[in-house]
Amino acid sequence: MDRLAGFKYGEVARRLRKLSWTYDRPGPGSHEIWRHAGTGRKVTLPHHARDMAAGTLRAILREAGIDVDEFLNS
């Protein structure tokens, strides 16, 4: 099983906040745009009730420049 499987939106948002990411604005549909204050990077985060797909979360982390281990240890 993938280490990134089984994360819900709330858990992903909590970990992103710990890594200095903040909610910026609504995105298209049921998505949100999050921004990092230090780097100015932006990522689009889906806001769904179901678990986030491991591949989707991996793509978000890659776009944000966050290492998987750093995310899991936050």
C-alpha positions, -999 to +999 in steps of 0.1 A: +000+000+000+012+035-009+024+056+021+002+085+008-030+065+006-059+072+028-055+110+035-086+131+037-087+168+029-086+179+065-054+160+073-037+172+041-047+208+050-034+205+086-001+192+074+003+219+048-004+246+075+024+231+096+047+235+066+038+273+063+011+270+036-021+290+038-054+290+021-054+317-006-087+316-025-113+293-039-103+275-071-124+260-099-153+238-087-146+221-053-109+230-053-088+256-033-057+275-041-030+274-013+001+296-012+034+294+006+043+327+022+081+323+018+084+310-017+051+323-032+044+289-047+008+279-053-009+245-054-045+235-061-060+213-034-092+193-040-117+197-012-137+165-013-152+143+014-135+111+002-099+101+006-075+118-017-059+096-043-023+088-036-012+099-071-031+132-067-014+139-033+020+130-047+014+155-076+004+182-051+036+176-031+058+176-062+042+209-073+047+224-038+083+212-036+076+191-005+094+158+000+071+129+009+090+121+041+088+158+051+050+157+046+046+125+065+066+137+094+048+171+097 
